[in-house]
Amino acid sequence: MANPFLDINTYIADGEPHVFGDRVYLFGSHDIAGGNTYCMLDYTFPSAPLDDLENWTSRGISYRAEQDPQYGDILKYMYAPDVVQGNDGRFYLYYCMSGEKGVGGYGQKISVAVCDTPDGQYEYYGFVRNPDKTPMLKYVTFDPAVINDEGTIRLYYGAWYPFDESVPLLGPVFYRIESNMFGKNIDEIKAYQDGIMGANHVILGDDMLTIKSEPCHIMPNKVKGTDFEKHPFFEASSIRKIGSEYYFIYSSMKGHELCYATSSYPDRDFRYGGVIISNGDIGFNGRNDSARLNTTGTNHGSIECINGQWYVFYHRNTHKSAYSRQACVERIAFDTSGNIKQTEITSLGFSKSLKTDKTYPASICCNLYSGRMPHIGNGISSKNIPYIAESSNKQIVIATNKTKMVYKYFEVEAGHYILSIKCKANSNGKIIICTGQESFEADISAVEEWNNIKIPIVLQGGTLTLSIEYKGPKILFVESLRICRNSKM
């Protein structure tokens, strides 16, 4: 299964992968194609058998926003969740509610639901609370992550902005901003001697609700002069324990990248590790922001070991929007010191390679760009840029002049082939095919109906990147592509 590895019309973001029994599950928020805000749909938790990672299925809706007592006119959407198996064998779902475009999302209760199976029908259970049963609202309660650490249930959460790094003169201004964002008055915010923002840890009791320790920051919330300075924590907490080391995965303030930090302790002394992945390949092989290979946006995910292979799960952006995100996956590797090297985004998903004689949606392109692409953290772009959209319940690529669609990686034998591209265009133009070995060109005509353009190409064999560039004054719509042997040669 290529990226995105779920059904092509499924929009799961913020995915937390977990292996339970003989299946791997993805617990994420649920966007809609062409949506006007984040997380508009209810939770569905797709899974795949460990011995067939290309066969992802879903049992339907597992939990609905309206099941939460906070559900109403403002808090209508469920944001990034996580699931942990409790010591009683049941599965506990942790999440926060939010409103349109994130309004009201910071500082809400961390809600909990429970089910006997990972992807069954969850029931509302309660909220994370203090021993006196009041809601636990210390720091910024957002993006919960949970782990069962040999019987100890650990909860991580938080959000951070660089307000405390500003010049003192602007302090009063930022206090007002924080008060509006986090739902706390200025005196409450000032009372936090260690700052209200940051990544946090707390231990939960056997009831999976009541805290047993005092919440605390796990990394510096003033980052200047630290190893977090260039990649400070923003949101998207996730936690893994590998051997005796704790790996905290997070989205940095850059938004498009997933980073990690490590510690020998679960609640302190985390050290910056590096970038795992960027959904614009920024940083990979030295690539800078101005040369991003996609429209970038938020990123949220984690790592998981499946059948002895480690993967990073992340999401991509579609529809020129921050609100239609899709789950993707890449293989990662650790060096002998436990470090993770930044991995490249590809079209592969769980496949080892893209194949000839198989039709692929054009939207599995791992790079889609034309000139300098934007970052969309919250909103929908009005720029004339290429993007992935839907038409007649199919995903298509909408290409503007000088758009490049890149597919990594095909495994082919040397020989003569036909590249068939199903497309239609608003004007005459040209398609340029590059395989990293040779280039080929084909003219296209303005047509209203879908048709297959067939381009003879010669491939030298091996692993190759397929790049399709469009040049034309108007729009090219691309539905699918296929490489097959040229039987006439």
RAKAUR-V969475 format. One record per residue. N is the residue number from 1. RES is the residue in one small letter. PSI is psi in radians with two decimals (NA if undefined). OMEGA is omega as a letter, one per 40 degrees, with the letter a starting at -180 (* if undefined). D_FIRST is the distance of its C-alpha to the first C-alpha in Angstrom with 1 decimal. Layout:
{{N,RES,PSI,OMEGA,D_FIRST} {N,RES,PSI,OMEGA,D_FIRST}}
//
This chain:
{{1,m,2.12,a,0.0} {2,a,2.95,i,3.8} {3,n,2.37,e,6.8} {4,p,2.45,a,7.9} {5,f,-0.19,i,5.3} {6,l,-3.14,i,7.8} {7,d,2.42,a,9.2} {8,i,-0.37,i,10.2} {9,n,0.28,i,13.8} {10,t,2.36,a,13.6} {11,y,1.47,i,15.5} {12,i,2.23,i,15.6} {13,a,3.00,i,17.5} {14,d,0.63,a,19.4} {15,g,2.24,i,17.0} {16,e,1.92,i,18.6} {17,p,2.40,i,16.4} {18,h,2.40,i,18.5} {19,v,2.12,i,18.4} {20,f,2.06,a,20.9} {21,g,-2.27,a,21.6} {22,d,0.37,i,18.8} {23,r,2.72,i,16.1} {24,v,2.34,a,14.7} {25,y,2.62,i,15.5} {26,l,2.04,i,15.1} {27,f,1.90,a,18.5} {28,g,3.02,i,18.8} {29,s,2.96,a,20.9} {30,h,1.85,i,20.0} {31,d,3.06,i,20.5} {32,i,2.57,i,21.0} {33,a,2.16,i,20.2} {34,g,0.44,a,23.4} {35,g,2.87,i,25.0} {36,n,0.16,i,28.3} {37,t,3.04,a,27.9} {38,y,2.59,i,25.6} {39,c,0.81,a,24.2} {40,m,-0.33,a,25.6} {41,l,2.86,i,23.8} {42,d,2.90,a,24.3} {43,y,2.31,i,22.1} {44,t,2.41,a,19.2} {45,f,1.54,a,17.5} {46,p,2.74,a,14.0} {47,s,2.92,i,13.2} {48,a,2.57,i,11.3} {49,p,2.54,a,13.3} {50,l,-0.44,a,13.8} {51,d,0.15,i,13.4} {52,d,1.31,a,10.0} {53,l,-0.07,i,7.8} {54,e,0.09,a,4.7} {55,n,1.26,i,7.6} {56,w,2.30,i,8.7} {57,t,2.89,i,12.0} {58,s,2.51,i,15.2} {59,r,0.21,i,18.8} {60,g,-2.87,a,20.1} {61,i,2.23,i,22.5} {62,s,-0.42,a,23.7} {63,y,2.41,a,26.3} {64,r,2.52,a,28.2} {65,a,-0.63,a,30.0} {66,e,-0.18,i,33.2} {67,q,-0.35,i,33.4} {68,d,2.28,i,34.4} {69,p,-0.37,i,38.2} {70,q,-0.21,a,37.8} {71,y,2.32,i,36.0} {72,g,-2.76,a,38.1} {73,d,-0.55,a,38.8} {74,i,-0.99,a,37.8} {75,l,1.59,a,35.3} {76,k,-0.22,a,32.8} {77,y,2.53,i,29.4} {78,m,2.16,a,27.6} {79,y,-2.91,a,26.3} {80,a,2.13,a,24.0} {81,p,3.01,i,24.3} {82,d,2.73,a,24.0} {83,v,2.43,i,24.5} {84,v,2.57,i,26.5} {85,q,2.12,a,27.8} {86,g,3.01,i,31.6} {87,n,-0.26,i,34.1} {88,d,0.03,i,34.8} {89,g,-0.19,i,31.3} {90,r,2.92,a,30.4} {91,f,2.26,a,27.7} {92,y,2.23,a,28.9} {93,l,2.17,a,27.3} {94,y,2.36,a,28.8} {95,y,2.94,i,28.6} {96,c,2.54,i,31.0} {97,m,2.72,i,31.9} {98,s,2.97,i,32.4} {99,g,-2.89,a,33.7} {100,e,2.27,i,32.9} {101,k,0.53,i,31.4} {102,g,-0.05,a,32.0} {103,v,2.23,i,35.7} {104,g,0.08,a,37.0} {105,g,-0.41,i,33.9} {106,y,2.41,i,35.7} {107,g,0.23,i,38.1} {108,q,2.91,i,37.2} {109,k,2.57,i,37.2} {110,i,1.92,a,34.2} {111,s,2.73,a,33.4} {112,v,2.35,i,32.3} {113,a,2.84,a,31.0} {114,v,2.62,a,30.6} {115,c,2.74,i,28.9} {116,d,-0.28,i,29.1} {117,t,2.76,a,25.3} {118,p,-0.62,a,22.5} {119,d,0.49,i,21.1} {120,g,-2.70,a,24.3} {121,q,1.87,a,27.0} {122,y,2.60,i,28.4} {123,e,2.48,i,32.0} {124,y,2.38,a,33.8} {125,y,-0.58,a,35.5} {126,g,-2.71,i,37.3} {127,f,2.70,i,37.2} {128,v,2.28,a,37.6} {129,r,2.84,i,41.3} {130,n,2.91,i,44.3} {131,p,-0.45,i,46.6} {132,d,0.18,i,48.9} {133,k,0.10,i,46.0} {134,t,2.71,a,45.7} {135,p,2.41,i,42.3} {136,m,1.91,a,41.2} {137,l,0.40,a,41.1} {138,k,2.43,a,41.9} {139,y,-2.63,a,40.5} {140,v,1.90,a,37.6} {141,t,1.91,a,35.6} {142,f,2.54,i,32.1} {143,d,1.15,a,28.4} {144,p,2.55,i,29.1} {145,a,2.49,a,27.3} {146,v,2.64,i,28.4} {147,i,2.45,i,28.5} {148,n,1.75,a,30.4} {149,d,1.42,i,32.1} {150,e,0.77,i,33.7} {151,g,-0.28,i,35.3} {152,t,2.18,a,35.9} {153,i,2.04,a,33.9} {154,r,2.33,i,33.5} {155,l,2.30,i,32.6} {156,y,2.57,a,31.8} {157,y,3.05,i,32.0} {158,g,3.03,i,33.6} {159,a,2.73,a,33.6} {160,w,2.44,i,35.5} {161,y,2.74,a,37.1} {162,p,0.52,a,39.5} {163,f,-0.72,a,42.6} {164,d,-0.16,i,44.4} {165,e,-0.04,a,44.1} {166,s,3.00,i,46.1} {167,v,2.52,a,49.8} {168,p,-0.54,a,52.1} {169,l,-0.52,a,53.6} {170,l,0.01,a,50.4} {171,g,-0.88,a,50.2} {172,p,-0.63,i,51.7} {173,v,-0.80,a,49.3} {174,f,-0.54,i,46.3} {175,y,-0.70,i,47.7} {176,r,-0.69,i,47.9} {177,i,-0.81,i,44.3} {178,e,-0.70,i,43.1} {179,s,-0.76,i,45.3} {180,n,-0.68,a,43.6} {181,m,-0.76,a,40.1} {182,f,-0.01,i,40.4} {183,g,0.50,i,42.9} {184,k,2.61,i,45.6} {185,n,2.90,a,49.1} {186,i,-0.67,i,50.2} {187,d,-0.68,i,52.4} {188,e,-0.75,a,49.5} {189,i,-0.76,i,47.4} {190,k,-0.45,a,50.4} {191,a,-0.28,i,50.9} {192,y,1.76,a,47.8} {193,q,-0.50,i,49.3} {194,d,0.18,i,46.0} {195,g,2.54,a,44.4} {196,i,-0.41,a,42.4} {197,m,2.74,i,39.1} {198,g,-3.11,i,36.8} {199,a,2.33,a,34.3} {200,n,2.79,a,35.9} {201,h,2.50,i,35.9} {202,v,2.61,i,37.7} {203,i,2.41,i,37.9} {204,l,2.63,i,37.7} {205,g,-3.10,a,39.9} {206,d,-0.39,i,39.2} {207,d,-0.06,i,39.0} {208,m,0.18,a,35.9} {209,l,-0.79,a,37.8} {210,t,2.28,a,41.0} {211,i,2.53,i,41.0} {212,k,-0.13,i,42.8} {213,s,2.92,i,43.0} {214,e,2.24,i,43.9} {215,p,2.49,a,40.9} {216,c,2.69,i,40.9} {217,h,2.52,i,39.2} {218,i,-0.14,i,37.1} {219,m,2.88,a,37.3} {220,p,2.40,i,39.8} {221,n,0.01,i,39.9} {222,k,1.90,a,42.1} {223,v,-0.22,a,40.0} {224,k,2.27,a,42.4} {225,g,0.01,i,43.3} {226,t,3.01,i,40.5} {227,d,-0.07,i,37.3} {228,f,-0.03,a,35.4} {229,e,-0.73,a,37.3} {230,k,-0.28,a,34.7} {231,h,1.06,a,31.8} {232,p,2.65,i,33.4} {233,f,2.40,i,31.8} {234,f,-1.01,a,31.1} {235,e,-2.86,i,29.0} {236,a,0.82,i,25.7} {237,s,2.43,i,27.1} {238,s,2.57,a,25.0} {239,i,2.40,i,26.4} {240,r,2.62,i,25.5} {241,k,2.11,a,27.9} {242,i,1.92,a,27.2} {243,g,-2.17,i,30.1} {244,s,0.09,a,33.1} {245,e,2.46,i,31.7} {246,y,2.29,i,30.5} {247,y,2.05,i,27.7} {248,f,2.02,a,28.0} {249,i,2.42,a,25.0} {250,y,2.85,i,26.0} {251,s,2.30,i,25.7} {252,s,3.04,i,28.7} {253,m,-0.30,i,31.1} {254,k,-0.41,i,29.2} {255,g,-0.79,a,26.6} {256,h,-0.14,a,23.5} {257,e,2.60,i,23.3} {258,l,2.21,i,22.6} {259,c,3.02,i,25.4} {260,y,2.70,i,26.7} {261,a,2.67,a,30.1} {262,t,2.71,i,31.4} {263,s,2.69,i,34.5} {264,s,-0.12,a,36.2} {265,y,2.61,a,37.1} {266,p,-0.29,a,35.1} {267,d,0.25,a,37.5} {268,r,2.97,i,38.9} {269,d,0.55,i,38.9} {270,f,2.39,a,35.4} {271,r,2.46,i,35.1} {272,y,2.32,a,32.7} {273,g,-0.80,a,30.0} {274,g,-3.07,i,28.0} {275,v,2.34,i,25.1} {276,i,-0.78,a,21.6} {277,i,2.64,i,19.7} {278,s,2.36,a,20.7} {279,n,0.16,i,18.7} {280,g,0.18,a,21.0} {281,d,0.41,i,21.0} {282,i,2.31,a,24.7} {283,g,-0.42,i,26.3} {284,f,2.18,a,23.8} {285,n,0.58,i,26.1} {286,g,0.15,a,28.9} {287,r,2.37,a,27.4} {288,n,3.03,a,29.7} {289,d,-0.67,a,29.3} {290,s,-0.24,a,30.7} {291,a,0.44,a,28.0} {292,r,2.57,a,24.9} {293,l,0.08,i,21.9} {294,n,2.90,i,20.9} {295,t,2.12,a,22.8} {296,t,2.88,i,22.8} {297,g,-2.73,i,23.5} {298,t,2.74,i,23.5} {299,n,2.51,a,21.1} {300,h,2.30,i,20.8} {301,g,-2.72,i,18.7} {302,s,-3.04,a,19.2} {303,i,2.67,i,18.3} {304,e,2.49,i,17.5} {305,c,2.14,a,17.8} {306,i,2.06,a,15.4} {307,n,0.64,i,16.6} {308,g,-0.11,i,18.7} {309,q,2.30,i,16.3} {310,w,2.45,i,16.8} {311,y,2.68,i,14.3} {312,v,2.26,i,15.4} {313,f,2.35,a,14.0} {314,y,-3.06,i,15.5} {315,h,2.71,i,15.4} {316,r,2.95,a,15.9} {317,n,2.51,i,18.5} {318,t,3.07,i,18.7} {319,h,0.43,a,21.7} {320,k,0.58,a,24.0} {321,s,2.69,i,24.2} {322,a,-0.05,a,24.1} {323,y,0.14,i,23.4} {324,s,1.40,a,20.0} {325,r,2.62,a,17.5} {326,q,2.47,a,13.8} {327,a,2.35,i,12.1} {328,c,2.92,a,10.3} {329,v,2.54,i,10.3} {330,e,2.67,i,11.8} {331,r,2.52,i,13.5} {332,i,2.91,i,17.3} {333,a,2.60,i,20.4} {334,f,2.48,i,23.9} {335,d,-3.11,a,27.0} {336,t,-0.30,i,29.9} {337,s,0.05,i,31.5} {338,g,0.19,i,28.5} {339,n,2.58,i,27.6} {340,i,2.18,i,24.2} {341,k,2.46,i,23.9} {342,q,2.34,a,22.2} {343,t,2.71,a,18.7} {344,e,2.54,i,17.4} {345,i,2.41,a,14.8} {346,t,3.11,i,12.1} {347,s,0.03,a,9.3} {348,l,-0.71,a,7.2} {349,g,-2.25,i,5.9} {350,f,-0.02,i,5.6} {351,s,2.62,i,5.5} {352,k,-0.45,i,9.3} {353,s,2.78,i,9.7} {354,l,2.57,a,9.2} {355,k,2.66,i,11.0} {356,t,2.90,a,14.2} {357,d,0.51,i,15.0} {358,k,2.34,i,11.8} {359,t,2.24,i,12.2} {360,y,2.51,i,10.2} {361,p,2.43,i,11.5} {362,a,-0.42,a,14.0} {363,s,0.02,i,13.2} {364,i,0.10,i,10.2} {365,c,2.33,a,13.3} {366,c,-0.35,i,13.7} {367,n,2.33,i,17.4} {368,l,1.88,a,19.5} {369,y,2.76,i,23.2} {370,s,1.85,a,26.7} {371,g,-2.59,a,29.5} {372,r,2.06,a,29.7} {373,m,2.64,a,27.1} {374,p,2.91,i,28.1} {375,h,2.23,a,27.3} {376,i,1.70,a,27.2} {377,g,-0.57,a,27.9} {378,n,1.94,i,29.1} {379,g,-2.98,i,29.5} {380,i,2.27,a,28.4} {381,s,2.49,i,29.3} {382,s,0.09,a,31.7} {383,k,2.70,i,31.3} {384,n,1.41,a,30.5} {385,i,2.75,i,27.2} {386,p,2.63,i,23.9} {387,y,2.92,i,21.3} {388,i,2.31,a,18.4} {389,a,-3.00,i,19.8} {390,e,2.52,i,19.5} {391,s,2.12,a,21.5} {392,s,0.78,i,22.0} {393,n,0.36,i,19.0} {394,k,2.53,i,16.7} {395,q,2.44,i,15.6} {396,i,2.83,i,17.6} {397,v,2.27,i,18.8} {398,i,1.93,a,22.6} {399,a,2.32,i,24.0} {400,t,3.09,a,27.6} {401,n,2.35,i,29.8} {402,k,0.37,i,28.6} {403,t,2.41,i,25.0} {404,k,2.27,i,22.5} {405,m,2.13,a,18.8} {406,v,2.37,a,17.1} {407,y,2.09,a,13.8} {408,k,2.22,e,13.3} {409,y,2.52,i,13.0} {410,f,2.57,i,13.4} {411,e,2.04,a,14.9} {412,v,2.75,i,17.7} {413,e,2.67,i,21.0} {414,a,2.48,i,24.1} {415,g,-3.04,i,25.4} {416,h,2.34,a,25.8} {417,y,2.90,i,22.9} {418,i,2.19,i,22.6} {419,l,2.03,a,20.4} {420,s,2.16,a,20.3} {421,i,2.08,i,19.9} {422,k,2.06,a,20.4} {423,c,3.02,i,22.6} {424,k,2.71,a,26.0} {425,a,2.65,i,28.6} {426,n,-0.18,a,31.7} {427,s,2.92,i,33.6} {428,n,2.62,a,33.8} {429,g,-2.78,a,32.0} {430,k,2.54,i,30.2} {431,i,2.31,i,26.7} {432,i,2.16,a,26.6} {433,i,2.26,i,23.9} {434,c,2.29,a,23.8} {435,t,0.07,a,21.9} {436,g,-0.17,i,23.8} {437,q,-0.82,a,25.9} {438,e,2.92,i,27.4} {439,s,2.59,a,27.6} {440,f,2.61,a,27.8} {441,e,2.69,i,29.1} {442,a,2.45,i,29.2} {443,d,2.58,i,31.4} {444,i,2.61,a,30.1} {445,s,2.71,i,32.5} {446,a,2.09,i,32.8} {447,v,2.57,a,31.5} {448,e,-0.38,a,30.9} {449,e,2.68,i,28.6} {450,w,2.37,i,25.0} {451,n,2.82,a,25.4} {452,n,2.06,i,23.5} {453,i,2.21,a,24.9} {454,k,2.12,a,24.7} {455,i,2.05,i,25.4} {456,p,2.30,i,26.4} {457,i,2.70,i,25.1} {458,v,2.20,a,25.9} {459,l,2.43,a,23.6} {460,q,-0.15,i,25.1} {461,g,2.70,a,22.2} {462,g,-2.75,i,20.3} {463,t,2.23,a,17.8} {464,l,2.71,i,18.2} {465,t,2.28,i,17.6} {466,l,2.11,i,17.8} {467,s,2.25,i,20.0} {468,i,2.04,i,21.2} {469,e,2.36,i,24.4} {470,y,2.35,i,26.3} {471,k,2.10,a,30.0} {472,g,2.78,a,32.0} {473,p,-0.33,a,34.3} {474,k,-2.48,a,32.2} {475,i,2.44,i,28.6} {476,l,2.25,i,25.8} {477,f,2.21,a,23.2} {478,v,2.18,a,19.9} {479,e,-0.77,a,17.5} {480,s,2.96,i,15.3} {481,l,2.73,a,15.5} {482,r,2.36,i,15.4} {483,i,2.17,i,17.0} {484,c,2.79,a,18.9} {485,r,2.47,i,22.0} {486,n,1.77,a,25.3} {487,s,-0.25,a,27.1} {488,k,-0.20,a,30.4} {489,m,NA,*,30.6}}
//
